[in-house]
Amino acid sequence: MLFIIAAFLGALGQFFYKSGAEKTDSTFASYLINARLLAGIVCYVAVMVLFVAAFKRGGALTVLYSIYASTFIFAAIIAWFAYGTPIRAPHFAGFALLIAGMYLLGR
C-alpha cells in the first residue's frame, strides 16, 4: 500500500514539475520561488520516506519497484484530469501490460 501511495505521489510530483515549469522564465528566482516546483519536491521527499518505510517493513526490491511502475498509470490519469490528454485504447493496453508485469514480478 505504501508503494501505491508513493507511485501516486511520484506522478503528482511530475505534474507539479510540469505545471511549475510553465510558470518559469529565464531567471533563477523563478525556479526558487515557484510553489508548484516546491510542491513537486515535497512529493518526491514523501516518495523517498515511503520507500524507506516500505523497505523497513521487509518489502522486496523486485516487488516494490514493480508496483512503483504504476506511476505511469497515475501520470496518465492526472494528465487526463489536468490537461485533457486523451487516454486511448493503446494506453489501456499498456496499463494492462504494466499491471500484468507487476503481478508476475510480485509472485
C-alpha angles and dihedrals in degrees: 000000000000091000093050088055089045090051091052092047090048091054091044089051090054090051090052090048091051096045090043092051088056088060097052129096131189094290124098090223091063087065096045099048097041113121093201094053089048090050088053090053091049089052091051093049088051089050090054092049091050091048091054092046092050093047091047089055089058101264114166115238094228092051098043097047092049088055089050087062086078084081086087091058093047091047091055092049092048090048089051092052097040103037106014091245105172120241107211136184094275089055091053089049088053091049090052091050091049092050091047090050091049090051094048094046090048094057 
